[in-house]
Amino acid sequence: MSISLPQASRPRRAARRVIPGFGLTLGVTLLFTCLIILLPLSALFFQLGQLGFADYWRIISSDRTLAAFRVTISAALMATVFNACFGLLLAWVIVRYKFPGKRLLDALIDLPFALPTAVAGIALVALYDRNGWMGMLLSEMNIKVAYTWWGIAIAMTFTSVPFGVRTVQPVMESLRTDLEEAAQTLGARDIQVFRHIVFPQLWPSFIMGASLAFARSLGEFGAVIFIAGNMPYKTEIASLLIMIRLDEYDFPAASAIAGTLLLLALIVLVAANIATGRAGRHLKRGG
C-alpha cells in the first residue's frame, strides 16, 4: 500500500542553474579581480608606501605638481559637464527619433573607444592647429585651441563622450511612455514632463555616466599630449608629469602623483555608486 504525500510536503528538487554555484563563481571572480586589477594597483601602493608623509607632501605640494593637477582637474570637469549634457541630448535623439543615418550615428559614438588615443590626438592637432581648416577659422576670430587649455578640454571631451551616452541610453529605452502621455493629457508642458517624470528616472545613470567620464578624463594621456603643448605650469597635465618623472628615474615622485590621481578617481566613483544607489532606492519607493 503506497502512501502519497501531500503536494506541499513533497521534497522540492533543487532548481537547475545554468551557471555554477555561488562558491565557484565567486572564487573565479575574485581570482581575476586580483590578477587584473588589484595586483597592478598593489605594486603602485607598495612603491607609494616607501614614501614618508613629509616626502609625499613635498612632491604633491610642489608648484609644478599643483599646476598640473589644476590643469588636469579643471579640463576634466569641463569635459564632464559637456559630455553629461551632450550625452543626454544625443541619447534622447537616438532613442526617441527615427531619421536617416541613425545607425551610423549610433555606431560613431563608440569610435573613441576603438580609436587609439594617439591617433585621436594627431587628428585633433591637424584640425585645430592654425594651419588646419578649423584652426584657420578660429584664428580669424583670435581664438586659439591647439596647445592651450581648451585643446586639453576638447581632447578629454572626445575620448570620454561615449560614457555620457551609453550609460543613459539603455535606461531611456526602457522608460514607459504612458506616464508621459498621461501627464501631457493633464496639461503638463514638455519641459515639466521631462523635469518631473523623465529626468528623475535617468538621474542614477546620468550621475554614473558623468563620474565615469570624469575618471576617464583624469587619466587621459595619448590624445592630450599632442594638442596640449605640454608647457609646465600652463598646459602640462598630471599624466605627462608622471611620465616625465619616470624618465628621470624619480619613481617615488611618479608613484605619489599617480597614487593621488588614482585616489581622486576612486573617491569620485565610490561617491557616484553611493548616489546612484540612493537614487535607485528612492525611485523604487516612489514607484
Secondary structure as GFF3:
##gff-version 3
##sequence-region A 1 287
A	DSSP	three_ten_helix	7	9	.	.	.	ID=ss1
A	DSSP	alpha_helix	22	33	.	.	.	ID=ss2
A	DSSP	pi_helix	34	38	.	.	.	ID=ss3
A	DSSP	alpha_helix	39	49	.	.	.	ID=ss4
A	DSSP	alpha_helix	53	60	.	.	.	ID=ss5
A	DSSP	alpha_helix	63	96	.	.	.	ID=ss6
A	DSSP	alpha_helix	102	108	.	.	.	ID=ss7
A	DSSP	alpha_helix	111	114	.	.	.	ID=ss8
A	DSSP	alpha_helix	117	128	.	.	.	ID=ss9
A	DSSP	alpha_helix	133	139	.	.	.	ID=ss10
A	DSSP	alpha_helix	149	166	.	.	.	ID=ss11
A	DSSP	alpha_helix	169	173	.	.	.	ID=ss12
A	DSSP	alpha_helix	177	185	.	.	.	ID=ss13
A	DSSP	alpha_helix	190	193	.	.	.	ID=ss14
A	DSSP	pi_helix	194	198	.	.	.	ID=ss15
A	DSSP	alpha_helix	199	218	.	.	.	ID=ss16
A	DSSP	alpha_helix	222	228	.	.	.	ID=ss17
A	DSSP	alpha_helix	238	247	.	.	.	ID=ss18
A	DSSP	alpha_helix	251	286	.	.	.	ID=ss19
###
